[in-house]
Amino acid sequence: MTASERILGFALPTVRIFLGLVCFVNGLNWFFKIITPYPSMWDFVHFMPPPDIVGALIENGILFHLVKVVELVAGIALLTNRFVPLALVVSMSVTVIVFIVDVFRPEFRLRAFLMGSGTLAMTLVMLIAYLDHYRPMLAVKARPNPDPARPLPADGGAFAANFGRLLKPPFVPFAVLSMLVGLVQVGWLAVMIAQYITDPQPISALHPLQPRVESPAH
């Protein structure tokens, strides 16, 4: 076993667990408040969501619920090591949006930058680690299979092979860096959960929100 294989043998399962914890905690907090700075559905019973893209998703009613269900289910899949390639692909749509919202916000916030970029980095590491499961998707010219019960051999061809060779040199340092960032993320989440346990506060205690106005009865 080479040094790179030993490093990845430790780093990849660790990144998977860290990513699973981050997804699980973020999804769980929406339904059961455990972190003050993160939005929960219970924060907006008597208050309006903030006037931003996250607030618009929350006020929509169903979209933010779906986002958090995806995070929660993906977290469980990663932590239990079940359906990991599928969970990574499904959660990637949420991860990219979170990255954009957290990193490219008008004001810089270290926690948001770390959580958004760190989660994307860990997801990319896991996607590379499970590249063999996605190689058929990289086929330049794919053909349909008229019999779904009979699998056809598919490996993505030369493009997939060249893409894999391109990813190999930076993979080990990228995996190690993502593991370290994931450690910081999980530690930060643990601190925020401990703070909430000792002093449970709604998000409105940190960010002023507009109270909901009751519609007049007719």
Secondary structure, DSSP 8 states (H G I E B T S, - for coil): --HHHHHHHHHHHHHHHHHHHHHHHHHHHHHS---TTS--GGGGSSB---SSHHHHHHHHSSHHHHHHHHHHHHHHHHHHTSSHHHHHHHHHHHHHHHHHHHHS-SS--HHHHHHHHHHHHHHHHHHHHTGGGTGGGG-SS----S-TTS------HHHHHHHHHHHHHHHHHHHHHHHHHHHHHHHHHHHHHHHHHHS---GGGTS---B-------
